Amino acid sequence: MGGNPLMISLETRRLLLRSYEWKHLQALHKILSDPVTMKFWPAPFSIEQTREWIGGSMELYTSGFGRLGIFRKDNGFLIGDAGLRVVNIDGRQENDLGYIIKAKYWGQGYGKEAAAAVFNYGLHTLKLQRICANMPVDHFGSIKVAARLGMVLKREFLNQRNRNIRTYLYIYDVLANKRSEGYAEDQE
């Protein structure tokens, strides 16, 4: 976290993830209104939904939560959105890790890189004991990212927030991982 309590800033090899400012509205809207980029969401966002998305994140920054802009280090371009929010998923409050990468940048590892930065921030800075990710069952890129982060598929459900489509819930539980690591150590 930076010096400003309302500013979250994470850095990876190729990316800067940082808190939104209102000046990012139009650039983010170009991403969130793109039908290809948003094909796994209920629908592309209107400008008002994008405004609410940024405003909602700004309200969460003091708690360490919220969505962040994903900027390429080499040119400063906004290429996506990632972060943590507490949301109701299939009847349970969860620390939900989510990200959206502009379709033009799919398949280049930006999703995994951004998700890993947010995941590590959640575990090490926020000290979260449980982080989840949910995605449509046919969103193979996100399924791969969740598995690479060490998340485990817990269940499938019909997502009422997303057209009642079949959705996977992946979970990383610090205590469960410690127990399984301890079990493995006891067996050696």
Disulfide bonds with the S-S distance in Angstrom:
none
